[in-house]
Amino acid sequence: MSLTRSPLLDLPGAVEADGLDAGVAAHYGSDLREQRALVAGKGFVDLSHRDVVTITGPDRLTWLHAITSQYFEGLRPGTSTTALLLSPTGHVEHAMYGVDDGETFWLHTEPGAAAPLVEWLQKMVFMSRVEIKDVKDDYAIVWRPGPAPVGAVPGEASAPGLGDASAPTTAATAAQPLARAGDDSLGGHELFLPRGDLSAFAEQAGPPAGVWAYEALRIEAGAPRLGMDMDERAIPNELGWLGVGVHLDKGCYRGQETVARVHNLGRPPRRLVRLHLDGSVDHLPAHGYAVRVGEKQVGFIGSAARHHEYGPIALALIKRNVDPEAVLEVVAEDQPTVTATQELLVDPEVGLHVRARL
């Protein structure tokens, strides 16, 4: 988890989150009201507990292309992407969310993940002309709803509040924080801000929303989160990351054999689902709660939140062959059992479609 305490925890009503999200606000008084504001295109979410890494050098894109799951060759400045680092057997070890500014690839990752990520990347440099830096002490991430503004190099913003997605881009507002808007940005965008500008940004950016509101929108979007919605055995095929974090038409990279084999056979062992919980209890299931069909455990809960429209929802990783129409039970020791219905995120019959194409 992050060891950095956000200055925005001093804003009125701020209540600090715990666990992986410690260091930023869970909410500022009402997570449901904050969700509605974000859906309406207002406000921002403080994600300054996430780690930030930069990769510079003339070989950065070809080097990243060779070692990650994503296609980096020819990546144009301002283009956002998601990339994974896999184990030799295809298990997800790191997830990176980034954008290149023409000279530097900027990425953010989970709290506490930068140090092991940078250590592993340094071992893979060899003769490549790249430089990798952990810059989480200098830069922070915030999320805003709506389209991303045209970005500039972080640190060159003439005013911390520039980054208002509703403001027109003109010559006077051209110098803006670098923005990332990937397929997994929940319909909004992330800004890379100088950490010292957080408080000034908050004064101009509209009402703040906590990570509880953001997590509810993330679960609604079906976007998995490393460390929350998977275990050490998870492969990209199970999580809906093919096409988002994995490019299926690129050359060899570590773990590719597993990804390609499971994709071509079309039978990932498990699949990510969104659960709609019955709401019969006043608490949300925690990460790791068992998901059962009858007396048989078929998976586990990843993350859960209260959605402003759908009520309690969760992401779960369950066995591929579970009937999509089956009513599931969420069970934990000394806790009431909660029933849940499934909403498909990863097609359990994907193998039929792959074999038809082959």
N, C-alpha and C positions, 0 to 999 in steps of 0.2 A: 504494500500500500504506500501511498504518498506520505512523505514526512513534511511536506510543505503546507502550511496553513494559509488559506486564502485570506487576503484583507477584506474580501466581500462578506466574510462571516461576521464582520462588525456592522453590517447593514441591519436596519430595524427588522425584527422578526426572524432573523436567520437562525436555523437549527441545524447543527452539523450532522452530516451523514456519518455512517460507521462502515466498518469493513473495508472493502476495496475502494470505496468512495470517501473515506475519511479525509478531511482537509478542506472540503467544500460543503456548501449548504445542501441538506436534503430538501428543505423547503423554506419559504419565507412567510409562513403563516397558513397557507392553504395550497397544497399541491394540486388539488383539482382546479381551483381557480387559475393557478399558474399554467396548467395544461391548456385550459381554454384560451388563455391569452396567447400562448405559443401557436395554437392552431389558427388563431385569428391573425397571425403574422406579427405579433407584438412581443417585445422583450428579448431576452437572451438567457443562456444557461452558462454558468461558470463551470468550466471543465479544466480549471487550472491545475488540478491534481494530476492530470495526465502528463506523461513524460514526452519531451520533444527532443528529436535528434536531427542533426544536419549531416548531409553527405555532399562534399564538394569535390571538384577535380574533373578533368576532361574525360576520364574513363567511367564516371559514376553510372551512367545509364547502361552502357554495355556490361559493366560489372554487375549491376543489379539484375539485369536481364539474365545473366548466367547463373545466379545463385538463388533467385526467388521464383515463385510460381507465376509471376506476372510478366507481361511483354513490355519492356522498357525501351527497346531500341527505337529511336526516332520519336520519343515522347516529346511533344511540343511544350514550350513554356506555358504555364497556366493550366495544363491538363492534370486533372485529379485522378488518382488511382488507389487501389488497395492491393497489397501484396502480402503473401504468406511465406514464412520460412518453415520448412517441413523437416522432420527427421528422415533418416534413410528409409524408414518403413512407411513414410507418408503421414505420420501423425503431426498435427499442428503444434508448432513450438512458439511462433511469434506471428502477430498480425500487425501490419504497418499501414497507416492511412496517410497518404502524402500527396504532394504537388511539387513540381519542379518550376523554378523561377528563371531558368535559362543558365544559371551558374551553380545553383545549389538545389538539392532535393531535400525538402523539408518534410518530416514525418512526425506523427504523434502515435503513441502507443499506450498500453495500459499503465496505470500507476505502478512504479517499481520495476517496470520491464526494461527500462533503458540500459541499466548497467549490464545485465546479462546479454542483451541484444548487441550493444556496442562491443562487448568482449568477444562475442562470437564473430561479428562482422570483421573485427580487427584481424582475427585468425585467417580470414578468407581473402585478405588484400593481396598477398603475394607481390607481384610486380605491377599491379594496377595502380594508376595515378588517381587515388582517391584519399580523402581525409574525412574521418568520421568523428563527430563531436556530440556529446551529451550536453544539451543546452537548456535543460529543464529549469535551471536556476535563473536563466535570462529571459525565457519565453514561456508563454502560457497559451492555452487554448480556451476559446469561448465559442459557443454555438449560437447561431441566429436562425430563425425561420426565414423562408423565402429564398429567392435566387441570390447567388453570390455576386458581390460587386467585382469590378475589375480590380485585381490586386497588384500590389507592388512589393518590393522586398521588405520583409518585416524590419521594423526599426526606422523606416523612412516615412512613416505616416506623419503628415503635418498636423493632424489633430487626432487624438485617441478615439474620438467618436465616429470618425469616418468609417464606414463599414455598415452604414444604414442601408439595408437592402432596398428600401423604398426611395432612396435618393438617386437622382439621375447622375450618371457619370459624366463629368465635364473636366475641362483642363484644370479647373480650380480644385477638383476633388480627385485628381488622377492618382496622387500618392496615397494609397490605402494599404492597410495590412493585407498580407498575402492570405488568400481565401482558398479553401478546398471544398468542393461540392461533388462528392462521389455518389454512386448509386445507393450507397449505404449511409448517406448523410441525412436521412429522414425527411427529405424534401427541403432541407435547409442547407447551411454551410458552416464550416469551422473556420475561425480566424486565428492566425498566429500573431499574438500580440506581445510586445515587450512587457515583461512581467510587471515592471514599474508603472505601466500605464493602465493596469486593471481598474483601479479606483476611478480614475478620470473617465475611462470608457464607460463604466457603470453609470456615471452621472448623466451621460448623454444617450445611452442605448435603450432606455425604456425600462419597464418593470423587470426585475430579476426573477428567474424561475430556478427552482432547485433541481437536483439530479433525480428526485422521485418523479417529477413531471417528465423529464427527458427520458427516463427509463420506461415509463408507460408508453411513450410514443415509439421508442425503440422496439419494445416487445410487440406493439401493434404492427410495426413494419416488418417484423420477423427477422431483424438483423441480429445475428449471434454475437456474443461478446466473449472474448478469450478470458478464461478464468472464472466465468460465470455459467455459460451455457454448454459446456463440454467438459470432458475429462481428458486425461493424458493419452487415451487411446483414440481420440476423435480424429477423423480424417475429413478433408474438405467436402467430399461427396455427401457426407451425412448432414452437413450444416447449411446447404444451399449456397456454398461459396463458389461453386463452378460458374465461371462467367463474371463473377464479381471480384473475387480474389485470386482466381486461377484462370489463366489463359490456356485453352485447350489446343491451340495450334502453334505452339512455340517449341523450341528445342529442349534438350535435356536439362533437368535441374534436380536437385536432391529431393527424393520422395516421389518423383514423377511416375515411376513404374507402378506404384500402388494406386495413384490417382487414375492413371490411364487404364489399368486393368479393371478396377472397380467400375469405372465409367463405361468401358466397352462391354463388360458383363451386365452392367445395369442393375446391380444388386448390392447397394451399400448395406452394411450390417444393420445400421440404425438410421433413423430419420428424425429431423427436427420438426416439432409440431408446436402450434400455438394452442394453449388450453384456455377454455372459458370455464372458470371455477364457479361452483354453485353459490358462493357467498354466504354459506350458512354459519361461518365462524367469523370472528372479528379480527383475525390475524391472517397474514399472508404466509403461504408455505415458504420455508427457507430453502436455500440451495442444498441439494442432496436428498430432499424428501423423496421417498420411494413412490413410483407410479406403478399401479397394479391393475391387472384385469383379473377379477376374482381373487384367488389366493396367490397368483403368480406375479412376481415383480417383472415388469417389462421395460423399465426405464427410471429416470430420475428427473426431478425439477431442476432447472437451471436458475432462472431469475423470475421474479414475480412483481406485480405492481397493481395499483388500483387505477383503472382508466376512467376518465371523466364520462364516457358514454357506455362502455362495455362492462364496467365493474371490475372485479378481480380477474386478471389474466396472467398467464405465465408462459414461458418457453420450457419445453421438456424434450429430452433426447430419449426416444423409445425404439424398440425393436421394429425393424422394417415390416415384418409380417403381421403386425397388430392390425386388426380390422379397423379401417378408418371410421366406421360407424360405431365402434365399441365405446361405451361409456367407461371412462377410466376412474380410478380412485387414487387420491393423493393421501399417503399414509406416513405418519411419523410416530415414534414411540411417545406415549402419554399425550397424544393430541387427537382431537376428533378427526374422523375420516371425512374427506371432502371429495365430492364427485366432480367430474370435469368432462366436457365434450371436446373433441379434437377439431382443429382447423388445419388443413394440410399446408405445409410449407415446402417439404421435399416429397415429390411424387413417389409413392411406394411401388408403382408399376413402371418406373422409369426404364427398366430393362427392356420392356416390350417396345418402347419408342426407339431405344438405341439399336436394338437388333434389326428393327425395320429399316433404319437408315443404312446400317452396314450391309 
